[in-house]
Amino acid sequence: MREIREIHDLTGRVAAHYMEKYGAKACDILEEAARQCEEKWDLTGRNRLLRLRDEILISEMQNAD
């Protein structure tokens, strides 16, 4: 269980880095990169990128409250 929490913490930090670096375009950039991974049949990479995108979206929803 601890490993899962550590992965989640890391995902949150990486997502924050994308937001700092790319701002409002972060989700679009991650989605485009995920599409490219999918075209190459790299589904693990695709899923990781979409997980980062989801983390950003969740963060934005929490900050809106």
PDB file of N, CA, C, O and CB in Angstrom:
ATOM      1  N   MET A   1       0.820  -1.190   0.000  1.00  0.00           N
ATOM      2  CA  MET A   1       0.000   0.000   0.000  1.00  0.00           C
ATOM      3  C   MET A   1       0.868   1.260   0.000  1.00  0.00           C
ATOM      4  O   MET A   1       0.524   2.262  -0.628  1.00  0.00           O
ATOM      5  CB  MET A   1      -0.935  -0.006   1.204  1.00  0.00           C
ATOM      6  N   ARG A   2       1.983   1.199   0.702  1.00  0.00           N
ATOM      7  CA  ARG A   2       2.878   2.348   0.764  1.00  0.00           C
ATOM      8  C   ARG A   2       3.407   2.712  -0.622  1.00  0.00           C
ATOM      9  O   ARG A   2       3.516   3.891  -0.959  1.00  0.00           O
ATOM     10  CB  ARG A   2       4.042   2.062   1.713  1.00  0.00           C
ATOM     11  N   GLU A   3       3.738   1.693  -1.427  1.00  0.00           N
ATOM     12  CA  GLU A   3       4.253   1.949  -2.775  1.00  0.00           C
ATOM     13  C   GLU A   3       3.232   2.698  -3.615  1.00  0.00           C
ATOM     14  O   GLU A   3       3.586   3.600  -4.374  1.00  0.00           O
ATOM     15  CB  GLU A   3       4.634   0.636  -3.464  1.00  0.00           C
ATOM     16  N   ILE A   4       1.965   2.324  -3.479  1.00  0.00           N
ATOM     17  CA  ILE A   4       0.912   3.004  -4.244  1.00  0.00           C
ATOM     18  C   ILE A   4       0.849   4.471  -3.845  1.00  0.00           C
ATOM     19  O   ILE A   4       0.725   5.337  -4.711  1.00  0.00           O
ATOM     20  CB  ILE A   4      -0.463   2.326  -4.018  1.00  0.00           C
ATOM     21  N   ARG A   5       0.931   4.761  -2.571  1.00  0.00           N
ATOM     22  CA  ARG A   5       0.889   6.146  -2.102  1.00  0.00           C
ATOM     23  C   ARG A   5       2.094   6.926  -2.626  1.00  0.00           C
ATOM     24  O   ARG A   5       1.952   8.085  -3.018  1.00  0.00           O
ATOM     25  CB  ARG A   5       0.851   6.195  -0.559  1.00  0.00           C
ATOM     26  N   GLU A   6       3.274   6.311  -2.639  1.00  0.00           N
ATOM     27  CA  GLU A   6       4.470   6.984  -3.139  1.00  0.00           C
ATOM     28  C   GLU A   6       4.336   7.300  -4.622  1.00  0.00           C
ATOM     29  O   GLU A   6       4.758   8.368  -5.065  1.00  0.00           O
ATOM     30  CB  GLU A   6       5.711   6.123  -2.894  1.00  0.00           C
ATOM     31  N   ILE A   7       3.758   6.393  -5.389  1.00  0.00           N
ATOM     32  CA  ILE A   7       3.544   6.635  -6.816  1.00  0.00           C
ATOM     33  C   ILE A   7       2.577   7.797  -6.996  1.00  0.00           C
ATOM     34  O   ILE A   7       2.789   8.659  -7.849  1.00  0.00           O
ATOM     35  CB  ILE A   7       3.003   5.362  -7.521  1.00  0.00           C
ATOM     36  N   HIS A   8       1.514   7.822  -6.191  1.00  0.00           N
ATOM     37  CA  HIS A   8       0.535   8.907  -6.279  1.00  0.00           C
ATOM     38  C   HIS A   8       1.195  10.248  -5.938  1.00  0.00           C
ATOM     39  O   HIS A   8       0.944  11.248  -6.610  1.00  0.00           O
ATOM     40  CB  HIS A   8      -0.661   8.639  -5.332  1.00  0.00           C
ATOM     41  N   ASP A   9       2.027  10.273  -4.909  1.00  0.00           N
ATOM     42  CA  ASP A   9       2.726  11.505  -4.535  1.00  0.00           C
ATOM     43  C   ASP A   9       3.623  11.981  -5.666  1.00  0.00           C
ATOM     44  O   ASP A   9       3.674  13.176  -5.958  1.00  0.00           O
ATOM     45  CB  ASP A   9       3.555  11.292  -3.261  1.00  0.00           C
ATOM     46  N   LEU A  10       4.322  11.068  -6.297  1.00  0.00           N
ATOM     47  CA  LEU A  10       5.202  11.424  -7.404  1.00  0.00           C
ATOM     48  C   LEU A  10       4.389  11.947  -8.577  1.00  0.00           C
ATOM     49  O   LEU A  10       4.777  12.928  -9.212  1.00  0.00           O
ATOM     50  CB  LEU A  10       6.049  10.218  -7.836  1.00  0.00           C
ATOM     51  N   THR A  11       3.269  11.306  -8.870  1.00  0.00           N
ATOM     52  CA  THR A  11       2.412  11.757  -9.965  1.00  0.00           C
ATOM     53  C   THR A  11       1.958  13.188  -9.720  1.00  0.00           C
ATOM     54  O   THR A  11       1.946  14.002 -10.644  1.00  0.00           O
ATOM     55  CB  THR A  11       1.193  10.828 -10.124  1.00  0.00           C
ATOM     56  N   GLY A  12       1.589  13.498  -8.495  1.00  0.00           N
ATOM     57  CA  GLY A  12       1.165  14.850  -8.153  1.00  0.00           C
ATOM     58  C   GLY A  12       2.275  15.869  -8.373  1.00  0.00           C
ATOM     59  O   GLY A  12       2.018  16.971  -8.857  1.00  0.00           O
ATOM     60  N   ARG A  13       3.491  15.516  -8.025  1.00  0.00           N
ATOM     61  CA  ARG A  13       4.624  16.431  -8.218  1.00  0.00           C
ATOM     62  C   ARG A  13       4.936  16.638  -9.694  1.00  0.00           C
ATOM     63  O   ARG A  13       5.227  17.753 -10.127  1.00  0.00           O
ATOM     64  CB  ARG A  13       5.862  15.900  -7.498  1.00  0.00           C
ATOM     65  N   VAL A  14       4.876  15.557 -10.462  1.00  0.00           N
ATOM     66  CA  VAL A  14       5.140  15.668 -11.900  1.00  0.00           C
ATOM     67  C   VAL A  14       4.042  16.497 -12.556  1.00  0.00           C
ATOM     68  O   VAL A  14       4.323  17.326 -13.421  1.00  0.00           O
ATOM     69  CB  VAL A  14       5.232  14.260 -12.561  1.00  0.00           C
ATOM     70  N   ALA A  15       2.793  16.278 -12.150  1.00  0.00           N
ATOM     71  CA  ALA A  15       1.680  17.058 -12.694  1.00  0.00           C
ATOM     72  C   ALA A  15       1.861  18.536 -12.371  1.00  0.00           C
ATOM     73  O   ALA A  15       1.615  19.393 -13.220  1.00  0.00           O
ATOM     74  CB  ALA A  15       0.335  16.550 -12.136  1.00  0.00           C
ATOM     75  N   ALA A  16       2.287  18.838 -11.153  1.00  0.00           N
ATOM     76  CA  ALA A  16       2.527  20.235 -10.764  1.00  0.00           C
ATOM     77  C   ALA A  16       3.633  20.842 -11.621  1.00  0.00           C
ATOM     78  O   ALA A  16       3.555  22.013 -11.993  1.00  0.00           O
ATOM     79  CB  ALA A  16       2.900  20.329  -9.266  1.00  0.00           C
ATOM     80  N   HIS A  17       4.654  20.061 -11.933  1.00  0.00           N
ATOM     81  CA  HIS A  17       5.739  20.537 -12.794  1.00  0.00           C
ATOM     82  C   HIS A  17       5.205  20.898 -14.183  1.00  0.00           C
ATOM     83  O   HIS A  17       5.557  21.940 -14.736  1.00  0.00           O
ATOM     84  CB  HIS A  17       6.848  19.466 -12.908  1.00  0.00           C
ATOM     85  N   TYR A  18       4.352  20.028 -14.746  1.00  0.00           N
ATOM     86  CA  TYR A  18       3.765  20.323 -16.051  1.00  0.00           C
ATOM     87  C   TYR A  18       2.940  21.605 -16.005  1.00  0.00           C
ATOM     88  O   TYR A  18       2.989  22.411 -16.935  1.00  0.00           O
ATOM     89  CB  TYR A  18       2.895  19.156 -16.520  1.00  0.00           C
ATOM     90  N   MET A  19       2.188  21.793 -14.933  1.00  0.00           N
ATOM     91  CA  MET A  19       1.365  23.003 -14.810  1.00  0.00           C
ATOM     92  C   MET A  19       2.247  24.251 -14.718  1.00  0.00           C
ATOM     93  O   MET A  19       1.939  25.278 -15.323  1.00  0.00           O
ATOM     94  CB  MET A  19       0.445  22.907 -13.568  1.00  0.00           C
ATOM     95  N   GLU A  20       3.336  24.160 -13.966  1.00  0.00           N
ATOM     96  CA  GLU A  20       4.249  25.302 -13.847  1.00  0.00           C
ATOM     97  C   GLU A  20       4.916  25.618 -15.177  1.00  0.00           C
ATOM     98  O   GLU A  20       5.076  26.783 -15.542  1.00  0.00           O
ATOM     99  CB  GLU A  20       5.315  25.026 -12.785  1.00  0.00           C
ATOM    100  N   LYS A  21       5.303  24.576 -15.895  1.00  0.00           N
ATOM    101  CA  LYS A  21       6.041  24.766 -17.139  1.00  0.00           C
ATOM    102  C   LYS A  21       5.135  25.174 -18.307  1.00  0.00           C
ATOM    103  O   LYS A  21       5.502  26.042 -19.098  1.00  0.00           O
ATOM    104  CB  LYS A  21       6.784  23.494 -17.490  1.00  0.00           C
ATOM    105  N   TYR A  22       3.943  24.548 -18.420  1.00  0.00           N
ATOM    106  CA  TYR A  22       3.105  24.749 -19.595  1.00  0.00           C
ATOM    107  C   TYR A  22       1.797  25.489 -19.325  1.00  0.00           C
ATOM    108  O   TYR A  22       1.088  25.858 -20.262  1.00  0.00           O
ATOM    109  CB  TYR A  22       2.797  23.436 -20.200  1.00  0.00           C
ATOM    110  N   GLY A  23       1.479  25.706 -18.064  1.00  0.00           N
ATOM    111  CA  GLY A  23       0.268  26.445 -17.713  1.00  0.00           C
ATOM    112  C   GLY A  23      -0.984  25.781 -18.244  1.00  0.00           C
ATOM    113  O   GLY A  23      -1.152  24.567 -18.123  1.00  0.00           O
ATOM    114  N   ALA A  24      -1.865  26.580 -18.835  1.00  0.00           N
ATOM    115  CA  ALA A  24      -3.165  26.088 -19.300  1.00  0.00           C
ATOM    116  C   ALA A  24      -3.045  25.069 -20.436  1.00  0.00           C
ATOM    117  O   ALA A  24      -3.992  24.331 -20.708  1.00  0.00           O
ATOM    118  CB  ALA A  24      -4.019  27.253 -19.757  1.00  0.00           C
ATOM    119  N   LYS A  25      -1.891  25.026 -21.095  1.00  0.00           N
ATOM    120  CA  LYS A  25      -1.694  24.092 -22.212  1.00  0.00           C
ATOM    121  C   LYS A  25      -1.251  22.706 -21.758  1.00  0.00           C
ATOM    122  O   LYS A  25      -1.110  21.806 -22.585  1.00  0.00           O
ATOM    123  CB  LYS A  25      -0.673  24.652 -23.174  1.00  0.00           C
ATOM    124  N   ALA A  26      -1.029  22.519 -20.463  1.00  0.00           N
ATOM    125  CA  ALA A  26      -0.475  21.261 -19.955  1.00  0.00           C
ATOM    126  C   ALA A  26      -1.324  20.058 -20.344  1.00  0.00           C
ATOM    127  O   ALA A  26      -0.791  19.055 -20.818  1.00  0.00           O
ATOM    128  CB  ALA A  26      -0.343  21.322 -18.444  1.00  0.00           C
ATOM    129  N   CYS A  27      -2.627  20.142 -20.153  1.00  0.00           N
ATOM    130  CA  CYS A  27      -3.499  19.004 -20.480  1.00  0.00           C
ATOM    131  C   CYS A  27      -3.462  18.692 -21.966  1.00  0.00           C
ATOM    132  O   CYS A  27      -3.418  17.525 -22.355  1.00  0.00           O
ATOM    133  CB  CYS A  27      -4.941  19.290 -20.044  1.00  0.00           C
ATOM    134  N   ASP A  28      -3.480  19.722 -22.797  1.00  0.00           N
ATOM    135  CA  ASP A  28      -3.422  19.508 -24.245  1.00  0.00           C
ATOM    136  C   ASP A  28      -2.116  18.838 -24.654  1.00  0.00           C
ATOM    137  O   ASP A  28      -2.110  17.940 -25.497  1.00  0.00           O
ATOM    138  CB  ASP A  28      -3.580  20.839 -24.987  1.00  0.00           C
ATOM    139  N   ILE A  29      -1.027  19.268 -24.065  1.00  0.00           N
ATOM    140  CA  ILE A  29       0.285  18.694 -24.377  1.00  0.00           C
ATOM    141  C   ILE A  29       0.338  17.228 -23.956  1.00  0.00           C
ATOM    142  O   ILE A  29       0.834  16.381 -24.698  1.00  0.00           O
ATOM    143  CB  ILE A  29       1.409  19.492 -23.680  1.00  0.00           C
ATOM    144  N   LEU A  30      -0.173  16.934 -22.765  1.00  0.00           N
ATOM    145  CA  LEU A  30      -0.178  15.549 -22.289  1.00  0.00           C
ATOM    146  C   LEU A  30      -1.077  14.666 -23.148  1.00  0.00           C
ATOM    147  O   LEU A  30      -0.728  13.521 -23.435  1.00  0.00           O
ATOM    148  CB  LEU A  30      -0.634  15.491 -20.831  1.00  0.00           C
ATOM    149  N   GLU A  31      -2.225  15.185 -23.559  1.00  0.00           N
ATOM    150  CA  GLU A  31      -3.124  14.405 -24.411  1.00  0.00           C
ATOM    151  C   GLU A  31      -2.503  14.128 -25.777  1.00  0.00           C
ATOM    152  O   GLU A  31      -2.649  13.028 -26.312  1.00  0.00           O
ATOM    153  CB  GLU A  31      -4.454  15.136 -24.585  1.00  0.00           C
ATOM    154  N   GLU A  32      -1.815  15.111 -26.342  1.00  0.00           N
ATOM    155  CA  GLU A  32      -1.149  14.904 -27.631  1.00  0.00           C
ATOM    156  C   GLU A  32      -0.032  13.871 -27.498  1.00  0.00           C
ATOM    157  O   GLU A  32       0.115  13.002 -28.358  1.00  0.00           O
ATOM    158  CB  GLU A  32      -0.583  16.235 -28.169  1.00  0.00           C
ATOM    159  N   ALA A  33       0.742  13.961 -26.441  1.00  0.00           N
ATOM    160  CA  ALA A  33       1.801  12.979 -26.211  1.00  0.00           C
ATOM    161  C   ALA A  33       1.207  11.587 -26.020  1.00  0.00           C
ATOM    162  O   ALA A  33       1.776  10.599 -26.484  1.00  0.00           O
ATOM    163  CB  ALA A  33       2.647  13.371 -24.984  1.00  0.00           C
ATOM    164  N   ALA A  34       0.062  11.504 -25.338  1.00  0.00           N
ATOM    165  CA  ALA A  34      -0.611  10.218 -25.138  1.00  0.00           C
ATOM    166  C   ALA A  34      -1.080   9.647 -26.475  1.00  0.00           C
ATOM    167  O   ALA A  34      -0.985   8.439 -26.696  1.00  0.00           O
ATOM    168  CB  ALA A  34      -1.809  10.375 -24.174  1.00  0.00           C
ATOM    169  N   ARG A  35      -1.581  10.492 -27.361  1.00  0.00           N
ATOM    170  CA  ARG A  35      -1.997  10.038 -28.696  1.00  0.00           C
ATOM    171  C   ARG A  35      -0.809   9.465 -29.466  1.00  0.00           C
ATOM    172  O   ARG A  35      -0.926   8.440 -30.138  1.00  0.00           O
ATOM    173  CB  ARG A  35      -2.633  11.202 -29.492  1.00  0.00           C
ATOM    174  N   GLN A  36       0.321  10.133 -29.359  1.00  0.00           N
ATOM    175  CA  GLN A  36       1.517   9.649 -30.054  1.00  0.00           C
ATOM    176  C   GLN A  36       1.965   8.299 -29.494  1.00  0.00           C
ATOM    177  O   GLN A  36       2.382   7.419 -30.247  1.00  0.00           O
ATOM    178  CB  GLN A  36       2.659  10.676 -29.935  1.00  0.00           C
ATOM    179  N   CYS A  37       1.878   8.138 -28.181  1.00  0.00           N
ATOM    180  CA  CYS A  37       2.219   6.844 -27.579  1.00  0.00           C
ATOM    181  C   CYS A  37       1.273   5.760 -28.069  1.00  0.00           C
ATOM    182  O   CYS A  37       1.695   4.646 -28.377  1.00  0.00           O
ATOM    183  CB  CYS A  37       2.176   6.930 -26.043  1.00  0.00           C
ATOM    184  N   GLU A  38      -0.009   6.095 -28.138  1.00  0.00           N
ATOM    185  CA  GLU A  38      -0.999   5.115 -28.590  1.00  0.00           C
ATOM    186  C   GLU A  38      -0.726   4.691 -30.028  1.00  0.00           C
ATOM    187  O   GLU A  38      -0.871   3.514 -30.359  1.00  0.00           O
ATOM    188  CB  GLU A  38      -2.418   5.689 -28.470  1.00  0.00           C
ATOM    189  N   GLU A  39      -0.339   5.617 -30.877  1.00  0.00           N
ATOM    190  CA  GLU A  39      -0.015   5.288 -32.268  1.00  0.00           C
ATOM    191  C   GLU A  39       1.161   4.324 -32.354  1.00  0.00           C
ATOM    192  O   GLU A  39       1.254   3.531 -33.290  1.00  0.00           O
ATOM    193  CB  GLU A  39       0.297   6.560 -33.055  1.00  0.00           C
ATOM    194  N   LYS A  40       2.057   4.395 -31.377  1.00  0.00           N
ATOM    195  CA  LYS A  40       3.233   3.517 -31.344  1.00  0.00           C
ATOM    196  C   LYS A  40       2.971   2.256 -30.527  1.00  0.00           C
ATOM    197  O   LYS A  40       3.890   1.475 -30.279  1.00  0.00           O
ATOM    198  CB  LYS A  40       4.436   4.265 -30.770  1.00  0.00           C
ATOM    199  N   TRP A  41       1.721   2.053 -30.109  1.00  0.00           N
ATOM    200  CA  TRP A  41       1.315   0.927 -29.278  1.00  0.00           C
ATOM    201  C   TRP A  41       2.016   0.908 -27.925  1.00  0.00           C
ATOM    202  O   TRP A  41       2.191  -0.156 -27.330  1.00  0.00           O
ATOM    203  CB  TRP A  41       1.584  -0.362 -30.003  1.00  0.00           C
ATOM    204  N   ASP A  42       2.413   2.063 -27.442  1.00  0.00           N
ATOM    205  CA  ASP A  42       2.998   2.191 -26.103  1.00  0.00           C
ATOM    206  C   ASP A  42       1.869   2.572 -25.140  1.00  0.00           C
ATOM    207  O   ASP A  42       1.724   3.729 -24.747  1.00  0.00           O
ATOM    208  CB  ASP A  42       4.165   3.267 -26.077  1.00  0.00           C
ATOM    209  N   LEU A  43       1.083   1.568 -24.777  1.00  0.00           N
ATOM    210  CA  LEU A  43      -0.090   1.838 -23.947  1.00  0.00           C
ATOM    211  C   LEU A  43       0.294   2.193 -22.506  1.00  0.00           C
ATOM    212  O   LEU A  43      -0.430   2.931 -21.837  1.00  0.00           O
ATOM    213  CB  LEU A  43      -1.020   0.629 -23.951  1.00  0.00           C
ATOM    214  N   THR A  44       1.415   1.679 -22.030  1.00  0.00           N
ATOM    215  CA  THR A  44       1.874   2.041 -20.689  1.00  0.00           C
ATOM    216  C   THR A  44       2.218   3.524 -20.639  1.00  0.00           C
ATOM    217  O   THR A  44       1.818   4.222 -19.707  1.00  0.00           O
ATOM    218  CB  THR A  44       3.096   1.191 -20.279  1.00  0.00           C
ATOM    219  N   GLY A  45       2.951   4.005 -21.626  1.00  0.00           N
ATOM    220  CA  GLY A  45       3.278   5.427 -21.701  1.00  0.00           C
ATOM    221  C   GLY A  45       2.040   6.280 -21.846  1.00  0.00           C
ATOM    222  O   GLY A  45       1.919   7.329 -21.212  1.00  0.00           O
ATOM    223  N   ARG A  46       1.110   5.826 -22.688  1.00  0.00           N
ATOM    224  CA  ARG A  46      -0.158   6.536 -22.877  1.00  0.00           C
ATOM    225  C   ARG A  46      -0.902   6.668 -21.560  1.00  0.00           C
ATOM    226  O   ARG A  46      -1.376   7.748 -21.209  1.00  0.00           O
ATOM    227  CB  ARG A  46      -1.035   5.815 -23.906  1.00  0.00           C
ATOM    228  N   ASN A  47      -1.001   5.570 -20.840  1.00  0.00           N
ATOM    229  CA  ASN A  47      -1.733   5.588 -19.574  1.00  0.00           C
ATOM    230  C   ASN A  47      -1.065   6.490 -18.542  1.00  0.00           C
ATOM    231  O   ASN A  47      -1.753   7.172 -17.783  1.00  0.00           O
ATOM    232  CB  ASN A  47      -1.855   4.176 -19.021  1.00  0.00           C
ATOM    233  N   ARG A  48       0.245   6.502 -18.504  1.00  0.00           N
ATOM    234  CA  ARG A  48       0.958   7.380 -17.560  1.00  0.00           C
ATOM    235  C   ARG A  48       0.685   8.851 -17.873  1.00  0.00           C
ATOM    236  O   ARG A  48       0.442   9.654 -16.973  1.00  0.00           O
ATOM    237  CB  ARG A  48       2.480   7.104 -17.606  1.00  0.00           C
ATOM    238  N   LEU A  49       0.728   9.182 -19.140  1.00  0.00           N
ATOM    239  CA  LEU A  49       0.471  10.570 -19.536  1.00  0.00           C
ATOM    240  C   LEU A  49      -0.964  10.986 -19.220  1.00  0.00           C
ATOM    241  O   LEU A  49      -1.207  12.102 -18.760  1.00  0.00           O
ATOM    242  CB  LEU A  49       0.749  10.756 -21.030  1.00  0.00           C
ATOM    243  N   LEU A  50      -1.899  10.094 -19.465  1.00  0.00           N
ATOM    244  CA  LEU A  50      -3.293  10.415 -19.159  1.00  0.00           C
ATOM    245  C   LEU A  50      -3.524  10.488 -17.647  1.00  0.00           C
ATOM    246  O   LEU A  50      -4.371  11.253 -17.187  1.00  0.00           O
ATOM    247  CB  LEU A  50      -4.230   9.370 -19.788  1.00  0.00           C
ATOM    248  N   ARG A  51      -2.779   9.701 -16.879  1.00  0.00           N
ATOM    249  CA  ARG A  51      -2.870   9.782 -15.421  1.00  0.00           C
ATOM    250  C   ARG A  51      -2.377  11.148 -14.941  1.00  0.00           C
ATOM    251  O   ARG A  51      -2.955  11.729 -14.023  1.00  0.00           O
ATOM    252  CB  ARG A  51      -2.051   8.645 -14.756  1.00  0.00           C
ATOM    253  N   LEU A  52      -1.321  11.655 -15.553  1.00  0.00           N
ATOM    254  CA  LEU A  52      -0.840  13.002 -15.220  1.00  0.00           C
ATOM    255  C   LEU A  52      -1.889  14.047 -15.567  1.00  0.00           C
ATOM    256  O   LEU A  52      -2.144  14.968 -14.791  1.00  0.00           O
ATOM    257  CB  LEU A  52       0.476  13.308 -15.960  1.00  0.00           C
ATOM    258  N   ARG A  53      -2.498  13.894 -16.750  1.00  0.00           N
ATOM    259  CA  ARG A  53      -3.555  14.815 -17.153  1.00  0.00           C
ATOM    260  C   ARG A  53      -4.706  14.792 -16.151  1.00  0.00           C
ATOM    261  O   ARG A  53      -5.233  15.836 -15.767  1.00  0.00           O
ATOM    262  CB  ARG A  53      -4.064  14.462 -18.555  1.00  0.00           C
ATOM    263  N   ASP A  54      -5.084  13.592 -15.737  1.00  0.00           N
ATOM    264  CA  ASP A  54      -6.175  13.462 -14.764  1.00  0.00           C
ATOM    265  C   ASP A  54      -5.814  14.123 -13.438  1.00  0.00           C
ATOM    266  O   ASP A  54      -6.660  14.752 -12.802  1.00  0.00           O
ATOM    267  CB  ASP A  54      -6.515  11.983 -14.535  1.00  0.00           C
ATOM    268  N   GLU A  55      -4.575  13.982 -13.029  1.00  0.00           N
ATOM    269  CA  GLU A  55      -4.121  14.608 -11.780  1.00  0.00           C
ATOM    270  C   GLU A  55      -4.256  16.125 -11.865  1.00  0.00           C
ATOM    271  O   GLU A  55      -4.652  16.769 -10.894  1.00  0.00           O
ATOM    272  CB  GLU A  55      -2.655  14.219 -11.475  1.00  0.00           C
ATOM    273  N   ILE A  56      -3.931  16.694 -13.013  1.00  0.00           N
ATOM    274  CA  ILE A  56      -4.072  18.137 -13.204  1.00  0.00           C
ATOM    275  C   ILE A  56      -5.546  18.534 -13.141  1.00  0.00           C
ATOM    276  O   ILE A  56      -5.903  19.518 -12.493  1.00  0.00           O
ATOM    277  CB  ILE A  56      -3.453  18.572 -14.553  1.00  0.00           C
ATOM    278  N   LEU A  57      -6.397  17.762 -13.817  1.00  0.00           N
ATOM    279  CA  LEU A  57      -7.822  18.070 -13.810  1.00  0.00           C
ATOM    280  C   LEU A  57      -8.408  17.980 -12.399  1.00  0.00           C
ATOM    281  O   LEU A  57      -9.212  18.824 -12.005  1.00  0.00           O
ATOM    282  CB  LEU A  57      -8.568  17.123 -14.748  1.00  0.00           C
ATOM    283  N   ILE A  58      -8.011  16.974 -11.653  1.00  0.00           N
ATOM    284  CA  ILE A  58      -8.486  16.838 -10.270  1.00  0.00           C
ATOM    285  C   ILE A  58      -8.013  18.012  -9.435  1.00  0.00           C
ATOM    286  O   ILE A  58      -8.777  18.570  -8.647  1.00  0.00           O
ATOM    287  CB  ILE A  58      -7.999  15.513  -9.648  1.00  0.00           C
ATOM    288  N   SER A  59      -6.764  18.383  -9.606  1.00  0.00           N
ATOM    289  CA  SER A  59      -6.205  19.517  -8.865  1.00  0.00           C
ATOM    290  C   SER A  59      -6.980  20.800  -9.173  1.00  0.00           C
ATOM    291  O   SER A  59      -7.276  21.584  -8.271  1.00  0.00           O
ATOM    292  CB  SER A  59      -4.711  19.702  -9.208  1.00  0.00           C
ATOM    293  N   GLU A  60      -7.305  21.008 -10.444  1.00  0.00           N
ATOM    294  CA  GLU A  60      -8.066  22.202 -10.832  1.00  0.00           C
ATOM    295  C   GLU A  60      -9.462  22.194 -10.212  1.00  0.00           C
ATOM    296  O   GLU A  60      -9.965  23.239  -9.799  1.00  0.00           O
ATOM    297  CB  GLU A  60      -8.173  22.295 -12.362  1.00  0.00           C
ATOM    298  N   MET A  61     -10.085  21.025 -10.147  1.00  0.00           N
ATOM    299  CA  MET A  61     -11.417  20.922  -9.534  1.00  0.00           C
ATOM    300  C   MET A  61     -11.348  21.231  -8.037  1.00  0.00           C
ATOM    301  O   MET A  61     -12.228  21.903  -7.499  1.00  0.00           O
ATOM    302  CB  MET A  61     -12.011  19.511  -9.760  1.00  0.00           C
ATOM    303  N   GLN A  62     -10.307  20.740  -7.370  1.00  0.00           N
ATOM    304  CA  GLN A  62     -10.161  20.983  -5.943  1.00  0.00           C
ATOM    305  C   GLN A  62      -9.875  22.450  -5.653  1.00  0.00           C
ATOM    306  O   GLN A  62     -10.342  22.989  -4.651  1.00  0.00           O
ATOM    307  CB  GLN A  62      -9.055  20.115  -5.372  1.00  0.00           C
ATOM    308  N   ASN A  63      -9.114  23.091  -6.521  1.00  0.00           N
ATOM    309  CA  ASN A  63      -8.786  24.500  -6.326  1.00  0.00           C
ATOM    310  C   ASN A  63      -9.991  25.410  -6.620  1.00  0.00           C
ATOM    311  O   ASN A  63     -10.050  26.541  -6.139  1.00  0.00           O
ATOM    312  CB  ASN A  63      -7.603  24.890  -7.221  1.00  0.00           C
ATOM    313  N   ALA A  64     -10.937  24.913  -7.403  1.00  0.00           N
ATOM    314  CA  ALA A  64     -12.119  25.705  -7.743  1.00  0.00           C
ATOM    315  C   ALA A  64     -13.091  25.801  -6.564  1.00  0.00           C
ATOM    316  O   ALA A  64     -13.923  26.707  -6.511  1.00  0.00           O
ATOM    317  CB  ALA A  64     -12.829  25.098  -8.955  1.00  0.00           C
ATOM    318  N   ASP A  65     -12.979  24.862  -5.619  1.00  0.00           N
ATOM    319  CA  ASP A  65     -13.900  24.870  -4.468  1.00  0.00           C
ATOM    320  C   ASP A  65     -13.628  25.945  -3.493  1.00  0.00           C
ATOM    321  O   ASP A  65     -14.328  26.058  -2.487  1.00  0.00           O
ATOM    322  CB  ASP A  65     -13.855  23.587  -3.764  1.00  0.00           C
TER     323      ASP A  65
END
